[in-house]
Amino acid sequence: MKLFLSSLLLFTSLSAKSFTVGAYNIRNFDYDERHRVFTDKTELSTILQNLNVDVLSIEEINNTFEWAKFVKTKMPGFGSQISKCGGAHGQRLGFLYNNQTVELLSFHEDLTITDPGAPGKCDDGTRPLAIGLFRIKATGQKFYGLTAHLKSGGQAASIIKRTKQYQIIKDVILELKSKTGIQDYFLAGDLNTTEFLNKGQDYIQLNKIVNELGMKNLTANLKCTAYYWGGSDDGIETPSMLDHVVVTPGLLKFKGSTSAEALGHCQKVSCRQVPIAELGNSYEGVSDHCPITATIQ
């Protein structure tokens, strides 16, 4: 009994010292029709198990049946909740979370973000906003997590739509704060900030909403979070910055430092322009995006 209690106290102490949130766009799990590639589930499970994440925002879960099987067989100790809706391309989104450290108390999805200014639809427009209420088991602290997968593309119309989606996210958070009294939040996912690295409109608009909400973008200094063809068929892939983890000060109660990483092929090639072959199987077999994590200590 003494050994059990000692182990429990050690677990609680360690759990309370840090908290890790992340995001991962898992390209059209589990079959990418565009490239005719099945997701390499062995590679994916290795990537996910090495993240040491408490809550991971996930996107592009097209096959929810296979995802449930994958979590059950390949991710012991983890739970998952995925949205019913996925927009025009069926790209559902939600959370993967560590059952030992957090508890999911509730989950819902907000369709107002799919087509700003119009009634939201389940199977049209962009993806919904996935919203989960969590509790940290070691401390009892409650917080909301929001997973977002905003409109893609660098065209003017896409940037305008993302600007409207940022405002909806802001309104959703403010409404939840008012109705529930819970003040701690994180926003994570593929925000498709195609102009972030060159500090264009995406950079300006995201920073504007983050500042207005009094939040902090923990991943703002990453060099890249994804790769793409770069606009020319030369076999050289180009890094981009699309994914983010944003938190409220309440999730920084650990009074220490924060560290963020872009893992997978982004880490492997240090966000350099490289030939496809150098990116490896995490790129070709799992996703063009890299998993990102932000640890609060």
C-alpha positions as CSV (number, residue, x, y, z in Angstrom):
1,M,0.0,0.0,0.0
2,K,2.8,2.4,0.9
3,L,4.5,1.7,-2.4
4,F,1.2,2.3,-4.3
5,L,0.7,5.6,-2.5
6,S,4.2,6.7,-3.1
7,S,3.8,5.9,-6.8
8,L,0.6,7.8,-7.0
9,L,2.1,10.9,-5.3
10,L,5.0,10.7,-7.7
11,F,2.7,10.5,-10.7
12,T,0.6,13.4,-9.4
13,S,3.7,15.5,-8.8
14,L,5.1,14.8,-12.2
15,S,1.8,15.4,-14.0
16,A,1.4,18.8,-12.3
17,K,4.8,20.0,-13.4
18,S,4.1,20.2,-17.1
19,F,1.3,20.1,-19.6
20,T,1.7,19.5,-23.4
21,V,-0.8,20.5,-26.1
22,G,-0.3,19.8,-29.8
23,A,-1.8,19.7,-33.2
24,Y,-1.5,17.3,-36.2
25,N,-3.2,17.3,-39.5
26,I,-3.1,13.6,-40.5
27,R,-3.6,13.8,-44.2
28,N,-7.1,12.4,-45.1
29,F,-6.8,9.5,-42.7
30,D,-6.9,6.7,-43.7
31,Y,-6.8,7.1,-47.5
32,D,-5.7,10.1,-49.4
33,E,-7.6,9.9,-52.7
34,R,-5.6,12.7,-54.3
35,H,-2.3,10.8,-54.0
36,R,-3.9,7.3,-53.8
37,V,-2.0,6.6,-50.6
38,F,-3.2,4.7,-47.5
39,T,-2.1,6.1,-44.2
40,D,0.9,4.2,-42.9
41,K,-0.6,3.4,-39.5
42,T,2.6,1.9,-38.1
43,E,4.5,5.1,-38.8
44,L,1.6,7.2,-37.5
45,S,1.5,5.2,-34.2
46,T,5.2,5.6,-33.7
47,I,4.9,9.4,-34.3
48,L,2.0,9.8,-31.9
49,Q,3.5,7.7,-29.1
50,N,6.7,9.7,-29.2
51,L,4.9,13.1,-28.8
52,N,4.2,12.7,-25.0
53,V,1.2,14.9,-25.4
54,D,-1.7,15.4,-23.0
55,V,-4.1,16.8,-25.6
56,L,-3.6,16.7,-29.3
57,S,-5.9,18.5,-31.8
58,I,-6.2,16.4,-34.9
59,E,-7.6,17.1,-38.3
60,E,-8.5,15.4,-41.6
61,I,-10.0,12.2,-40.1
62,N,-12.0,11.1,-43.1
63,N,-12.6,7.5,-41.9
64,T,-13.8,7.7,-38.3
65,F,-14.4,3.9,-38.1
66,E,-10.8,3.1,-39.0
67,W,-9.6,5.9,-36.7
68,A,-11.5,4.4,-33.7
69,K,-9.9,1.0,-34.5
70,F,-6.5,2.7,-34.7
71,V,-6.8,4.4,-31.4
72,K,-8.0,1.2,-29.7
73,T,-5.3,-1.0,-31.0
74,K,-2.3,1.4,-31.5
75,M,-2.8,4.0,-28.8
76,P,-3.4,2.3,-25.5
77,G,-4.1,4.7,-22.7
78,F,-5.5,7.3,-25.1
79,G,-9.1,8.4,-25.8
80,S,-10.4,10.3,-28.8
81,Q,-13.4,12.3,-29.8
82,I,-14.0,13.2,-33.5
83,S,-16.6,15.5,-35.0
84,K,-19.6,14.1,-36.9
85,C,-19.2,16.8,-39.6
86,G,-16.3,17.4,-41.8
87,G,-17.3,20.0,-44.4
88,A,-17.3,19.4,-48.2
89,H,-14.4,16.9,-48.1
90,G,-15.5,15.0,-45.0
91,Q,-12.4,16.0,-43.1
92,R,-13.5,15.6,-39.5
93,L,-11.5,16.9,-36.6
94,G,-11.3,16.6,-32.8
95,F,-9.0,15.4,-30.1
96,L,-6.6,12.6,-29.0
97,Y,-5.9,12.8,-25.3
98,N,-4.0,11.0,-22.6
99,N,-6.5,9.3,-20.3
100,Q,-4.0,9.2,-17.4
101,T,-3.6,13.0,-17.3
102,V,-6.8,14.5,-18.6
103,E,-10.5,13.7,-18.7
104,L,-12.9,14.8,-21.4
105,L,-16.0,16.2,-19.8
106,S,-18.0,17.3,-22.8
107,F,-17.7,17.7,-26.6
108,H,-19.6,19.6,-29.3
109,E,-19.0,21.1,-32.7
110,D,-19.8,24.6,-34.0
111,L,-20.9,24.9,-37.6
112,T,-21.1,28.7,-37.8
113,I,-17.4,28.7,-38.9
114,T,-18.0,26.5,-42.0
115,D,-19.5,29.4,-44.0
116,P,-19.4,32.7,-42.1
117,G,-22.6,34.7,-42.4
118,A,-24.7,31.7,-43.5
119,P,-26.3,28.8,-41.7
120,G,-23.7,26.2,-41.1
121,K,-23.8,22.8,-42.9
122,C,-22.4,19.5,-41.9
123,D,-21.2,18.4,-45.3
124,D,-20.5,21.7,-47.1
125,G,-18.0,24.5,-46.7
126,T,-15.0,24.2,-44.5
127,R,-14.7,22.1,-41.3
128,P,-16.6,22.9,-38.1
129,L,-15.0,24.0,-34.9
130,A,-14.5,21.0,-32.5
131,I,-14.8,22.1,-28.8
132,G,-13.9,19.9,-25.8
133,L,-14.1,20.6,-22.1
134,F,-11.2,18.9,-20.3
135,R,-10.1,18.5,-16.7
136,I,-6.5,18.0,-15.6
137,K,-6.6,15.1,-13.3
138,A,-3.6,16.1,-11.2
139,T,-4.9,19.6,-10.4
140,G,-8.7,19.5,-11.2
141,Q,-8.2,22.5,-13.5
142,K,-10.9,22.7,-16.2
143,F,-10.2,24.2,-19.6
144,Y,-11.7,24.3,-23.1
145,G,-9.8,23.0,-26.1
146,L,-10.8,24.2,-29.6
147,T,-9.6,22.4,-32.7
148,A,-9.8,24.4,-35.9
149,H,-9.1,23.6,-39.6
150,L,-9.6,26.9,-41.4
151,K,-10.1,27.6,-45.1
152,S,-7.1,26.6,-47.2
153,G,-5.4,28.5,-49.9
154,G,-3.5,31.7,-50.5
155,Q,-6.0,33.4,-52.7
156,A,-7.6,36.7,-51.5
157,A,-11.0,35.1,-51.1
158,S,-9.5,32.4,-48.8
159,I,-7.7,34.9,-46.7
160,I,-10.9,37.0,-46.3
161,K,-12.8,33.9,-45.2
162,R,-10.1,33.0,-42.6
163,T,-10.3,36.6,-41.3
164,K,-14.0,36.0,-40.7
165,Q,-13.3,32.6,-39.1
166,Y,-10.9,34.2,-36.6
167,Q,-13.7,36.5,-35.5
168,I,-16.1,33.6,-35.1
169,I,-13.5,31.8,-32.9
170,K,-13.1,34.9,-30.8
171,D,-16.9,35.2,-30.4
172,V,-17.2,31.5,-29.5
173,I,-14.5,31.8,-26.8
174,L,-16.0,35.0,-25.3
175,E,-19.5,33.4,-25.2
176,L,-18.2,30.2,-23.5
177,K,-16.4,32.4,-20.9
178,S,-19.6,34.3,-20.3
179,K,-21.9,31.2,-20.1
180,T,-19.6,28.8,-18.2
181,G,-17.3,31.0,-16.2
182,I,-14.3,28.9,-17.4
183,Q,-11.4,31.2,-18.3
184,D,-8.8,28.8,-19.6
185,Y,-8.6,27.8,-23.3
186,F,-6.4,26.6,-26.0
187,L,-6.9,26.9,-29.8
188,A,-4.9,24.5,-32.0
189,G,-4.9,23.1,-35.4
190,D,-4.3,23.8,-39.1
191,L,-5.2,27.5,-39.4
192,N,-3.8,27.5,-43.0
193,T,-1.8,30.7,-42.4
194,T,-0.2,30.7,-45.8
195,E,1.2,34.2,-45.3
196,F,2.5,33.8,-41.8
197,L,6.2,33.4,-42.6
198,N,6.2,36.6,-44.7
199,K,4.1,38.4,-42.1
200,G,1.2,39.0,-44.5
201,Q,-2.5,39.2,-43.7
202,D,-2.7,35.8,-42.0
203,Y,0.1,36.9,-39.6
204,I,-1.7,40.2,-38.9
205,Q,-5.2,38.8,-38.5
206,L,-4.2,35.9,-36.3
207,N,-2.0,38.1,-34.0
208,K,-4.9,40.6,-33.8
209,I,-7.4,38.0,-32.5
210,V,-4.8,36.4,-30.2
211,N,-4.0,39.8,-28.7
212,E,-7.7,40.8,-28.3
213,L,-8.3,37.6,-26.4
214,G,-5.3,38.0,-24.2
215,M,-3.9,34.7,-25.4
216,K,-0.4,33.7,-26.5
217,N,0.7,31.8,-29.6
218,L,3.2,29.3,-28.2
219,T,4.3,28.1,-31.6
220,A,4.8,31.5,-33.3
221,N,8.5,31.2,-33.5
222,L,8.6,27.8,-35.3
223,K,10.3,27.9,-38.7
224,C,7.7,25.6,-40.3
225,T,4.9,23.1,-39.6
226,A,4.3,21.6,-43.1
227,Y,5.7,21.1,-46.6
228,Y,4.3,21.5,-50.1
229,W,5.4,21.4,-53.7
230,G,6.3,25.1,-53.7
231,G,4.5,25.9,-57.0
232,S,7.0,24.2,-59.3
233,D,7.4,20.5,-60.3
234,D,11.1,20.4,-59.6
235,G,10.9,17.7,-56.9
236,I,12.0,20.2,-54.2
237,E,9.5,20.6,-51.4
238,T,9.1,23.9,-49.6
239,P,8.4,24.5,-45.9
240,S,5.4,26.5,-44.7
241,M,3.8,27.6,-41.5
242,L,0.2,26.6,-41.2
243,D,-0.4,25.1,-37.7
244,H,-0.5,26.8,-34.3
245,V,-1.1,26.3,-30.6
246,V,-2.6,29.3,-28.8
247,V,-3.3,29.4,-25.1
248,T,-4.8,31.7,-22.5
249,P,-2.6,32.8,-19.5
250,G,-4.6,30.5,-17.3
251,L,-2.9,27.5,-18.9
252,L,0.5,29.1,-18.0
253,K,-0.1,28.7,-14.3
254,F,2.9,26.5,-14.0
255,K,5.0,29.7,-13.6
256,G,7.8,28.3,-15.7
257,S,9.0,28.2,-19.3
258,T,7.3,27.1,-22.5
259,S,8.8,25.2,-25.4
260,A,7.4,24.4,-28.8
261,E,8.5,21.9,-31.5
262,A,7.7,20.9,-35.0
263,L,8.5,17.3,-35.2
264,G,8.4,14.6,-37.9
265,H,10.0,15.6,-41.2
266,C,10.1,19.3,-40.2
267,Q,12.5,18.4,-37.5
268,K,14.4,15.9,-39.6
269,V,15.4,18.4,-42.3
270,S,15.4,21.5,-40.1
271,C,12.7,23.2,-42.2
272,R,15.0,23.4,-45.3
273,Q,13.9,23.2,-48.9
274,V,14.7,19.6,-49.8
275,P,14.0,16.8,-52.3
276,I,10.9,14.7,-51.5
277,A,13.0,11.7,-50.7
278,E,14.7,13.4,-47.8
279,L,11.4,14.0,-46.0
280,G,10.9,10.3,-45.6
281,N,7.9,8.2,-44.7
282,S,6.3,10.7,-42.3
283,Y,5.7,12.9,-45.3
284,E,4.9,10.4,-48.0
285,G,3.1,7.9,-45.8
286,V,1.3,10.0,-43.2
287,S,1.0,13.7,-43.9
288,D,2.4,16.8,-45.5
289,H,2.0,18.4,-42.1
290,C,4.2,17.8,-39.1
291,P,3.0,17.3,-35.5
292,I,3.6,20.3,-33.4
293,T,3.7,20.4,-29.6
294,A,3.9,23.1,-27.0
295,T,4.9,22.2,-23.4
296,I,4.1,24.4,-20.4
297,Q,6.4,23.8,-17.5
